[in-house]
Amino acid sequence: MPTHSIKSAFYNPRILAMLCTGFSSGLPLALTGSTLQAWFTETGVSIVTIGALSLIGIPYVWKFLWAPLLDRFAPFTKDRRRGWIFVTQLSLCFSLFLFSSFQPALHPGWMGCVALLIAFLSASQDTAIDAYRTDVLLPEERGVGAAYFIFAYRMAMLVSGALTLVVADHLGWRITYQIMAVVMLLLTLTTPFVPKTQDSQSRPETIYATVVEALRDLLQRDAIILLLLFAVFYKIGDAFAASLMTNFLLHGLGFSLSEVGMVYKTVSLVATILGALLGGALLIRINLFKALLYFGLAQAFSTLLFMVLAIVGKNYVCMVTTLFVENFCSGMGTAAFMAFLMSLCHQRYTATQYSCLSALTAIGRVFLGPLAGVMVLHFGWVSFYAWAFVFSFPGLIILGLLRHRVSFNATVAEV
């Protein structure tokens, strides 16, 4: 590809918009998750109440139920995607300011309700941003766009998950959440200036038509059963291996909380970002099928390093190496997989179709946890990671079956 084309693929308004939207998408997640748990824990709230906070994440699982609304209506502007992003961002800003006015010891119920509202708005923002990313990026930009998005998303999670704890330690929780609300307000101000989507498709006249037409369009694709199975299985081995990671490092190997907190989180973050950026860059040079295949194989074989780590035992260098390689390969696979999901969506129903496809990808992450625990209990860690390696291949087999039945058109070059 010519040098000017490569520069355009990395530096153009559509690609750079992924930094703003990715950061905005990743910021609220920890504020109703790990950061909120830390606030409740420091205040002395009961462990039962803290455990119940996990239910706040329900909207992220069920967001596909109201995704058709984002396809059907366009608030304030004919650009549906930017309109919904702006509305959800502004609502998140006000909700975070409201949330900061409560205290866990005095208003746990109200805080739970507002946190649930924040999670609902965050999940809705994710749906709008997923649709915007899919609609605004050109096919050849999807890999790089996905990489930029992942980078910004992870950095936002670092800010709202780790940096907020430091700020709260010095300034208090109320001011910390108010600062996060201001950050969200600043992100809201950038939304009117990101590129418009080419929303040339007429919107369905009713919600019913939106749902029916979106599903009909998706289900009429060639090899749709294989496509849906691929969405479920491509990352399932990776998700299976990661499902008990903290337990493996703490109890399986005997690392300390500090070691796990500092090394696991930091190394995973850096490796995932670097892997996503490299994966996005390679997608400029190779077609999507080859990227999914090569990166999928890398994901699979990187899992074997956990078998080695389980055999070696508590070894600091081996742990760091394993975590870096596995997350690096996973980051490459995520960039290619995200580009593939975007290529499957029709612009008229992007919010509905992408949310349904992304819900399928969550199956492994959500439902393999209990099975993973049973397998470790009966077979041990070495066998567990051997099975995680095996579980990585059904998705690659399905990918092979799809090769001549689906257009892998997320890049401009075939090599």
N, C-alpha and C positions, 0 to 999 in steps of 0.2 A: 504494500500500500504506500502511496506517496507520502512524504514527510508532512506536507500541509494537511493531508487527510487524517493522519494520525493525531496531529495537534488538534484538529477540529473535533476528533472523537473524544479527546480528553478535556478540551477547553472550549466549550460553547455554552450559551445560556441554558440550554436544556440539561446538559450534564451538570453544570454548576448548581442548577435548581435542586438537584438531588441532595446536595449538602444541606440546604435549608430545610427541605421537607424531611430528610432522614433524621436530622437533629430534632426537629419538632416531634417526629413520630416516636423517637426513643426516649425523650425527656420524661413523660408522665409515668412510664411503666414502674420504675423503682419507687416513685413518690407514693404509690398506693401498694407497694410490695415490701421490699427489704428495708427501705428507709422508714416507712411507716411502722414496721415491726420494731425497728430500733427505737423509735420515739416511744411507742407503747411500752417496750421493755424497760427503758430508762426511767419511765414514770412509775413503774411498779405495777402495771396492769397484770391481771392473772393470765397464766399460760393458756387457759381455755379461751379467753377473749382473743389473745394473740393468735392462737391457732385458727380461730374463726375468721381472721382477716384474709385467709387464703380464698374465701368465697368471694371476695371483692373482685377477683379476676374472672368471674363468670362471663361478663360481657365480651371478653376477648375470644371465648369459645363460641359464643352464639351470635357474633356480629353479622354473620351471613343472613340472619333472619330479617334485619332491617336494611341490608345493603340495597335491595331494590328501590328503596326510597331515594337513595343517592343517585340512582340511574334515572328515576322518573322526574324528580324535581330539580330546579336550579335556583337557589336562593340569591336574590339581588342581581344576578348577572346571567347572561346566556351561557357562560362558561361554567358548567356544572361542577367540574372538579375544583377549580380555584374557589368557587363560591362556598362549597361545603368545607373545604380546608379552612377558609377564613372564619366561617361560623363556628366550627369546632374549636379552633385555636382561641378565638375570643372568649368562648364559653369556658374553656379550660383556664384561661387567665382569671376570670371572675371567680370560678369555682375554687381555685387554689388560694386566692385572697380570702374567700369565705372560710375555707378549711383552716387557714392559719389562725383564725379567731377563736378556735375551740381548744380545749385541753382534754387529753385522754382521761385523766382522773375525774373530771367533772362532766364531760359530754361524750362518753364513748359511743353511745347510740347515734347521736347526731354526726359524730365524726365518721362512723361506719356508713351512714346514709350518704354523706357528701363524698366520701371516698368511692362509694359505688357509682355515684354520678360522674365523678372524675374518670373512673375506669370506663364507663359507658361512652363518655365523650372522647376519651383516648382511643377506644376501639373503633368509634365512628370516624375519627380523624385518620386512623390507620387505613380504613376502608377507602376513604376519599383519596388519600395519598397513594395507595396502591393503584387505584384507578387512574390518577393523574400521571403517575410514573409510566404506566402501561400505554396511556394515550399520547403522551408528549414525546417520548423517546422514539427515534427512528429505529427500525430493526437492527441496523448495524451498531447502534449506540446502547443497546440493552445490556450487554455484558459490562461495559464500563460504567453505565448508569447504575446498575445493581451494585457494583463494587463501591462507587462513591456513596451510595445510599447506606450500605452496610457500615462503611467507615464512619459516617456521620451518626448513624444510629447507635453504634457502639460507644462513640465518644460522648453522646448524650447520656447513655446509661452510666458511664463513668462519672459524669458530672452529677447526675441525680442520685446515684447510688453510693459513690465513695466520697466525692468532694463535699456533698451535703453533710455528711457525718462530721467532717472537720469543721465546717462552717457552724453547724449546730453546737459543737463543743465550745466554740468561742462566742457565738452571738445568740444562741438559743434557737429552739425549733420554730417559733413563730416567725422570726425574721428570716430564717432559712427558707421556709415555704413562701414567704412574700418575695424573696429574691427569685425563686423559681417562677413565681407568677410574673414578675417583671421580665424574666428571660423569655417566657412564653409570649408576652406582649410584644417584645422586640421581634420575635419570629413571625407574629401575626402581621406586623408592619411590612415584612418582606414579601408576603404572599401576593399582594396586588402587582408586584413587579416581576414575578417569575413568568416565564413564557406561557402564553395561552395554548390550550390544546386545540387541535383542529377538529372541533366538535361539529362535523358536517352531518352527522347522523341524526335524524329526527328521533325524538324521544317517544316511547310508547305512551298511549293516552291514559292508561290506568295502571295501578300497581299490579293487578292481576295479569294484565298483558305483559308487564315488565318481567314478572317471574316466569310466566309460561313461555314467552318468547326467548328469554335468556337461556332457560333450561333446554328448550327445543333446539336452539341454535347450537348449544354445547353438545347435546346428545346425538345430534345428527352428523358429528364429525366422523371421518373415517377412523376406524379402529378405536372408537371411543372407549370401549371396555379396557383395552390395553393402555390407553392414555390415562384413564382414571387409576388403574392398578399401578402404573408407573408413578403417578403423583403420590400414592400411598407408600410405595416400597423404595423409591430411590434413596431417601435419606434414613430409612428405617434402621439399618445397621449402625449408622452413626448415632442415631437417637438412642438405640438400645445400649450402646457402649457408654454413652454419657449419662444414662438414667440414674446410676448409682455412683457417680464419680466422686462426690464429696465423701461418701461413706467408704469408698475404696481407699482413698488417700488417708483418711483419718483412722479408720478401724482396720482396714485390710492391710495397710502398710505401716501405720503408726506414726504418721507425720503429725506435727502439732497444729493447733488452730492457726497460729501466726504464720506458719510455713504455708499452710493451705491457702489462707487468706491473701498473703502477699504474693506467693509464687503462682498458684493456680489461677487466680483472677487476673493478675498482670500478664503472665505469659499467654494465657488463653486470649485475652483481649488483643495483644499485639500480634499474635500469630494469626488470628482470624482476620484482622484488618489487612495484614500483609498478603495473606492467601487470597482474600477477596479482590484486592487491587491487582495482584498478578493474574488471577483468573479473568478479571475483566479485561486486562491488557491482552491476554492471549486470545480472547474471544474476537479481537480485531483481526487476528491472523488465521485462526482456524474456525471451521464451521461448528455449529452448536452441537451436532451429533458427536463429533470427535471430542469436543470439550466435555460433554456429559460422560462419555466413555472413559476418557483418560483421567478426569478428575474423580469419577466414581471409583475407578480402580485404585487411585491414590488414597481415597477415603477408606476403602476396604483394607488395603494392606497396612495403612497406618494404625489400624485397630490392633494388628498383631503386636505392635510395640507394647501394648498394655499387657499382653500375655508375657512378654519378656520382663516387664516391670514386676508383674505378679510373681514370677519365678525368682527374680533377683532379690526382691524385697525392698526394704527401705534404703534407697540410694538416691541422693539428692540430684546428682547429675543426670541419672537415668530418668528421674521423674520430670525434670525440666525439659530434657530432650524429647521425651514421649509426648508431653503436653504440647510442646511447640509444634512438632511434626503433625500430630493428629489435628490440632485446631487449624494449622496452616492448610492442610489438605481439605478439611471441612469447609474452610472459607472459600477455597476455589470452587468446590462443589456447589456451595450455596449460591455463588454468583451466577454460575451456569444454569442452575436449576431455577433461580428467580427469572432469568432471561427466558427460559423455556416456558414457564407459566405465563409470562407476559405475552408470549407469541401465540398462546392459545385463545386469548380473549378477543371478542368482537367489541369494537369501540362503542357500540350502542349500549352494551350491557357490561362494561368492564367491571364496575363495582360488584355486581352480583356474581359474575363468573369467577373473578379472581378470588373473592371471599370464599366461594364454594370450593375452589381448587386448594386454597391455602388451608381450609378446614380439613381436607383430606390429608394433607401433609402432616397435620398435627396428631393424627391417629396414633402413630408410633410413639410419639413423645408422651401422650396422655395415657395410653392403655398398656404400654409395655412395662411400666414400673412394677406392678405386682408380680408379673411373670419373672422379671429380672431378680427380684428379691428371693423368690422361691428357688430359682436356678442357682444363685450364689449359695443359699443355705444348704442345698443338697449336693451340688457338684463343685463348689469352690470358685475362686476368681479366675483361675487359669482356663477352666472349661467355659466359664461364662463369656470371657472375651474371645474364645475360639468360636462360640456360637454367634457372637456379634459379628465376627468376620464372615461366617457363613450367611448370616441374614443380609449382608451387603450385596449378595449376588442375584437374588430374584429381580431386583430393580434393573440390574445391568442386563440380565437375560431378556426382560421385557423391552428394554431399550433396543436390543438387537432385533427383536421382532418388529419394532416400530420403524426401523431404519428406512425401509422402502415404502412405507405406508403413510408417513407423515413428512411434511415439509419442515425441515430444520433451518429456518430462514432468519436466524437472529444475527447473522453476520453478512458482510458483503463479499467475503473471499472464501473460496473453497480451495484447500490445499491438500 
